Amino acid sequence: MISSLNSDRLVLNPLDLTYCTSEYLAWMNNPEVYRYLETGGDYKIEDLRKYLESVEANPFMLFWAIHIKETGKHIGNIKIDPVNKRHSLGEYGIMMGDSDEWGKGYAKEASNIVIDYCFRELRLRKITLGVVEDNSAALKLYRKLGFTIEGVYRDHGYYNGKLCNLIRMAIFNPIDAR
Ligand SMILES: CC(C)(COP(=O)(O)OP(=O)(O)OC[C@H]1O[C@@H](n2cnc3c(N)ncnc32)[C@H](O)[C@@H]1OP(=O)(O)O)[C@@H](O)C(=O)NCCC(=O)NCCS
């Protein structure tokens, strides 16, 4: 079981079945949110329930719901999935589902807490991610967090109606954890 994490403006709580809500479902069906994600819309409440059950059952997945501390509002999710203990790696992903809260620095703040947790507490060596090249908001965020490009998978998949490149990025633990 993972623990809750805190920053100035945010609380991150472990994601579980209690998050099977109409708000979360609406994010999954908002084209603005899913256009560069693997989920691809047309999501049903039963799909969400099954997914959350799989999250609860998976020990190699760390998944937090992001809340604004002051109001308690759930605004997005962040995960490390999977955690690869053998190689000391983790694959990061983020979805700020509530688009009213975009551009306020919440994704950066939540990511910094999780990256710090992975490096200090879990002593992971490296965190990796994949991002569709056209997703400029996410790319900028990742560069600001300190991720650098490791490679490009050309014409890797269809997103937002077109064939896109997928960029692979990574950040290394500055504390020598090996
Ligand atoms: C991409 C996403 C996570 C950004 O969340 P956010 O809370 O708006 O991001 P922040 O406000 O923390 O922004 C952090 C940095 O990212 C950059 N950024 C964020 N949104 C941007 C946009 N629309 N255009 C350009 N840069 C942007 C900025 O440089 C910003 O840094 P700054 O404030 O120091 O200038 C969010 O839009 C999202 O979840 N989108 C849908 C799902 C998705 O695409 N997830 C990523 C899959 S790889």
The ligand as an SDF file (V2000), in Angstrom:
LIG
                    3D

 48 50  0  0  0  0  0  0  0  0999 V2000
   -0.0350   18.0980  -20.0790 C   0  0  0  0  0  0  0  0  0  0  0  0
   -0.6640   18.3750  -18.7260 C   0  0  0  0  0  0  0  0  0  0  0  0
   -0.2710   17.2640  -17.7630 C   0  0  0  0  0  0  0  0  0  0  0  0
   -0.1950   19.7250  -18.1860 C   0  0  0  0  0  0  0  0  0  0  0  0
   -0.8380   19.9470  -16.9300 O   0  0  0  0  0  0  0  0  0  0  0  0
   -0.8890   21.4230  -16.2710 P   0  0  0  0  0  0  0  0  0  0  0  0
   -1.3440   21.2610  -14.8520 O   0  0  0  0  0  0  0  0  0  0  0  0
   -1.6480   22.3250  -17.1380 O   0  0  0  0  0  0  0  0  0  0  0  0
    0.6560   21.7860  -16.3060 O   0  0  0  0  0  0  0  0  0  0  0  0
    1.3640   22.9030  -15.3960 P   0  0  0  0  0  0  0  0  0  0  0  0
    0.4290   24.0370  -15.1900 O   0  0  0  0  0  0  0  0  0  0  0  0
    1.9660   22.2510  -14.1970 O   0  0  0  0  0  0  0  0  0  0  0  0
    2.5300   23.3630  -16.3700 O   0  0  0  0  0  0  0  0  0  0  0  0
    3.8650   22.9850  -16.1960 C   0  0  0  0  0  0  0  0  0  0  0  0
    4.6850   23.4710  -17.3560 C   0  0  0  0  0  0  0  0  0  0  0  0
    4.2420   22.8280  -18.5370 O   0  0  0  0  0  0  0  0  0  0  0  0
    4.1470   23.7510  -19.6230 C   0  0  0  0  0  0  0  0  0  0  0  0
    2.7660   23.7600  -20.1250 N   0  0  0  0  0  0  0  0  0  0  0  0
    1.6520   23.2640  -19.5240 C   0  0  0  0  0  0  0  0  0  0  0  0
    0.5750   23.4360  -20.3370 N   0  0  0  0  0  0  0  0  0  0  0  0
    1.0360   24.0570  -21.4490 C   0  0  0  0  0  0  0  0  0  0  0  0
    0.4190   24.4780  -22.6720 C   0  0  0  0  0  0  0  0  0  0  0  0
   -0.8940   24.2930  -22.8980 N   0  0  0  0  0  0  0  0  0  0  0  0
    1.2070   25.0470  -23.6100 N   0  0  0  0  0  0  0  0  0  0  0  0
    2.5220   25.2130  -23.4190 C   0  0  0  0  0  0  0  0  0  0  0  0
    3.1550   24.8410  -22.2900 N   0  0  0  0  0  0  0  0  0  0  0  0
    2.4300   24.2620  -21.3270 C   0  0  0  0  0  0  0  0  0  0  0  0
    4.5600   25.0840  -19.1170 C   0  0  0  0  0  0  0  0  0  0  0  0
    5.8740   25.2970  -19.5660 O   0  0  0  0  0  0  0  0  0  0  0  0
    4.5460   24.9610  -17.6210 C   0  0  0  0  0  0  0  0  0  0  0  0
    5.6390   25.5320  -16.9940 O   0  0  0  0  0  0  0  0  0  0  0  0
    5.6140   27.0430  -16.4480 P   0  0  0  0  0  0  0  0  0  0  0  0
    4.3400   27.2010  -15.6870 O   0  0  0  0  0  0  0  0  0  0  0  0
    6.8250   27.0970  -15.5760 O   0  0  0  0  0  0  0  0  0  0  0  0
    5.6730   27.8530  -17.6630 O   0  0  0  0  0  0  0  0  0  0  0  0
   -2.2220   18.4410  -18.8770 C   0  0  0  0  0  0  0  0  0  0  0  0
   -2.5400   19.3600  -19.8790 O   0  0  0  0  0  0  0  0  0  0  0  0
   -2.8890   17.1070  -19.1900 C   0  0  0  0  0  0  0  0  0  0  0  0
   -3.0640   16.2650  -18.3220 O   0  0  0  0  0  0  0  0  0  0  0  0
   -3.2960   16.9200  -20.4390 N   0  0  0  0  0  0  0  0  0  0  0  0
   -4.1090   15.7590  -20.8550 C   0  0  0  0  0  0  0  0  0  0  0  0
   -3.4610   14.4060  -20.6040 C   0  0  0  0  0  0  0  0  0  0  0  0
   -2.0700   14.3220  -21.1670 C   0  0  0  0  0  0  0  0  0  0  0  0
   -1.8250   14.6740  -22.3040 O   0  0  0  0  0  0  0  0  0  0  0  0
   -1.1550   13.8140  -20.3350 N   0  0  0  0  0  0  0  0  0  0  0  0
    0.2220   13.6320  -20.7310 C   0  0  0  0  0  0  0  0  0  0  0  0
    0.3710   12.3850  -21.5150 C   0  0  0  0  0  0  0  0  0  0  0  0
    2.0640   12.1140  -21.9860 S   0  0  0  0  0  0  0  0  0  0  0  0
  1  2  1  0
  2  3  1  0
  2  4  1  0
  2 36  1  0
  4  5  1  0
  5  6  1  0
  6  7  2  0
  6  8  1  0
  6  9  1  0
  9 10  1  0
 10 11  2  0
 10 12  1  0
 10 13  1  0
 13 14  1  0
 14 15  1  0
 15 16  1  0
 15 30  1  0
 16 17  1  0
 17 18  1  0
 17 28  1  0
 18 19  1  0
 18 27  1  0
 19 20  2  0
 20 21  1  0
 21 22  1  0
 21 27  2  0
 22 23  1  0
 22 24  2  0
 24 25  1  0
 25 26  2  0
 26 27  1  0
 28 29  1  0
 28 30  1  0
 30 31  1  0
 31 32  1  0
 32 33  2  0
 32 34  1  0
 32 35  1  0
 36 37  1  0
 36 38  1  0
 38 39  2  0
 38 40  1  0
 40 41  1  0
 41 42  1  0
 42 43  1  0
 43 44  2  0
 43 45  1  0
 45 46  1  0
 46 47  1  0
 47 48  1  0
M  END
$$$$
